Amino acid sequence: MANLLSLATKALRIYDMGDSDYLTKKAFHAAARSELKKLAKSLNIPAKVHSNLAGDAVLGESILHSDKLYIQIMHMNGEITVLYRSCNGLKDFTGGPNQYMRLESFLDPSTAIEVFNKFR
């Protein structure tokens, strides 16, 4: 958890200044995927977890996609944000309405379980 927060802070500093750092980006995505996998295990749901590293000018996003839940950890409005929504299967990329939470809330296990348990 602390690893993802510290990497998020470092990545924000770099990308908000208009620079890029491939090693920081890769480390951030690895930590984000790890947290998403932990969440899937805690919820006991099968899910695909992957990253879109995108281009040099952006941080990209890490994604968890299950039959009923879509979560995306991304850089938006100067912070790392967690977008989530319901979905209807692994081919549904639009799903229900977008909802957002702060990364710190996502990384709090009790908060995450409470919020995402309804998508099981």
C-alpha positions as CSV (number, residue, x, y, z in Angstrom):
1,M,0.0,0.0,0.0
2,A,2.7,2.5,1.0
3,N,4.6,1.5,-2.1
4,L,1.7,2.5,-4.4
5,L,1.1,5.8,-2.6
6,S,4.8,6.8,-2.8
7,L,5.0,5.8,-6.4
8,A,1.8,7.7,-7.1
9,T,3.3,10.8,-5.5
10,K,6.6,10.5,-7.5
11,A,4.7,9.8,-10.8
12,L,2.5,12.9,-10.2
13,R,5.5,15.2,-9.7
14,I,7.1,13.9,-12.9
15,Y,4.0,13.9,-15.1
16,D,2.6,17.2,-13.8
17,M,5.9,18.9,-14.8
18,G,5.4,17.5,-18.4
19,D,8.2,15.0,-18.1
20,S,8.1,11.2,-18.3
21,D,10.0,8.5,-16.5
22,Y,9.5,5.0,-17.9
23,L,10.9,3.2,-14.9
24,T,8.7,5.1,-12.4
25,K,5.7,4.5,-14.7
26,K,6.4,0.7,-14.9
27,A,6.9,0.5,-11.1
28,F,3.6,2.5,-10.5
29,H,1.7,0.1,-12.8
30,A,3.2,-3.0,-11.2
31,A,2.2,-1.7,-7.7
32,A,-1.3,-0.7,-9.0
33,R,-1.9,-4.2,-10.5
34,S,-0.7,-5.8,-7.3
35,E,-3.3,-3.8,-5.3
36,L,-6.1,-4.6,-7.8
37,K,-5.2,-8.4,-7.6
38,K,-5.3,-8.2,-3.8
39,L,-8.8,-6.6,-4.1
40,A,-10.1,-9.3,-6.4
41,K,-8.7,-12.0,-4.0
42,S,-10.4,-10.2,-1.0
43,L,-13.7,-10.1,-2.9
44,N,-13.2,-13.6,-4.1
45,I,-14.0,-12.7,-7.7
46,P,-12.2,-13.8,-10.9
47,A,-10.9,-10.8,-12.7
48,K,-8.6,-9.7,-15.5
49,V,-6.0,-7.2,-14.3
50,H,-3.8,-5.3,-16.8
51,S,-2.2,-2.0,-17.6
52,N,-2.3,0.5,-20.4
53,L,1.1,2.3,-20.2
54,A,0.0,4.7,-22.9
55,G,2.5,7.2,-24.4
56,D,5.4,9.2,-22.9
57,A,3.2,12.3,-22.0
58,V,0.7,10.4,-19.9
59,L,0.8,8.0,-17.0
60,G,-1.7,5.5,-18.4
61,E,-4.0,3.4,-16.3
62,S,-4.2,0.0,-14.5
63,I,-7.5,-1.9,-14.8
64,L,-9.4,-4.6,-13.0
65,H,-12.3,-6.1,-15.1
66,S,-14.6,-8.8,-13.8
67,D,-18.1,-9.9,-14.8
68,K,-19.7,-7.2,-12.7
69,L,-17.0,-4.7,-11.8
70,Y,-14.7,-2.4,-13.7
71,I,-12.0,-0.4,-11.8
72,Q,-9.4,1.9,-13.4
73,I,-6.5,3.6,-11.5
74,M,-5.5,6.6,-13.4
75,H,-4.1,10.2,-13.4
76,M,-6.9,12.7,-13.6
77,N,-7.0,16.4,-12.6
78,G,-3.6,16.4,-11.0
79,E,-4.1,13.3,-8.8
80,I,-4.3,9.5,-9.0
81,T,-8.0,8.7,-9.0
82,V,-9.8,5.4,-8.9
83,L,-12.7,5.2,-11.4
84,Y,-15.2,2.3,-10.9
85,R,-18.5,1.2,-12.3
86,S,-20.7,-1.8,-12.7
87,C,-20.4,-3.8,-15.9
88,N,-22.2,-6.7,-17.6
89,G,-19.4,-9.1,-18.5
90,L,-15.8,-8.8,-19.7
91,K,-16.9,-7.3,-23.1
92,D,-18.7,-4.4,-21.4
93,F,-16.4,-1.4,-21.3
94,T,-19.1,1.2,-20.8
95,G,-21.2,-0.3,-18.0
96,G,-23.0,1.7,-15.3
97,P,-22.3,5.3,-14.4
98,N,-18.7,6.3,-13.5
99,Q,-18.0,6.7,-9.8
100,Y,-14.8,7.9,-8.3
101,M,-12.8,7.6,-5.1
102,R,-9.4,8.8,-3.9
103,L,-6.5,6.4,-4.0
104,E,-6.1,6.5,-0.2
105,S,-9.7,5.3,0.2
106,F,-9.2,2.5,-2.3
107,L,-6.1,1.4,-0.4
108,D,-8.0,1.2,2.9
109,P,-9.1,-2.5,2.9
110,S,-12.3,-2.0,4.9
111,T,-13.4,0.9,2.7
112,A,-12.6,-0.9,-0.5
113,I,-14.4,-4.1,0.6
114,E,-17.5,-2.1,1.7
115,V,-17.7,-0.2,-1.6
116,F,-16.9,-3.0,-4.0
117,N,-18.7,-5.8,-2.3
118,K,-21.9,-4.8,-3.9
119,F,-20.5,-5.6,-7.3
120,R,-19.9,-9.3,-6.5
